[in-house]
Amino acid sequence: MTPSLPAPWFNYPVEVFPHDTDYAGIVWHGSYVRWMEEARVACLNDVGIAFSELVALGCDLPVVDIGIRYRKSLRMGDRAELKTRLLPQKGVRLLWEYELWSVGQSAGRDEPILHLTAQVTLVAVNMNTGKILRKLPSELLDALELIMAGPDSVADLDGEE
């Protein structure tokens, strides 16, 4: 799998609850990281691989690098959409890109608001030895190919019902 273009965006809805915020009702920075992980796991689930299946295979996907640009805070009660997509694979590194958007009012009309951009790098690790896997499990490779191919390929799977 070596496509040169990123995968299509996967959209993950976010709603800000009180436990996501600090005492002032502004989203705590760690909540964004949790939402990014939830979106990655949901994206994998969407193409048919549960994280628990990776664990059963003895594979973990720890974060080895993360870069976040906080642009505008979300507040308690806000709703937004976290967009995530897989970037072209580099060896055994999995690069995920994120944008967090909401819609707000400006001059009496709806305007998109960008709250966050981020990139996360994961590597596949053997859970027993803690060593980086030289080759990704075939089940994970299959899922990543579906993600890179986009929603039409997932719809094709759904059509097999």
KAKA-V511887 format. One record per helix or strand. SS is the DSSP state (H for helix, E for strand). FROM is the first residue (numbers start at 0). LEN is the number of residues. If there is no record, write none. Layout:
ss & from & len
SS & FROM & LEN
SS & FROM & LEN
This chain:
ss & from & len
E & 9 & 6
H & 17 & 3
E & 20 & 1
E & 25 & 2
H & 28 & 18
H & 50 & 6
E & 58 & 12
E & 74 & 1
E & 78 & 8
E & 89 & 1
E & 92 & 14
E & 108 & 18
E & 131 & 1
H & 137 & 12
H & 150 & 8
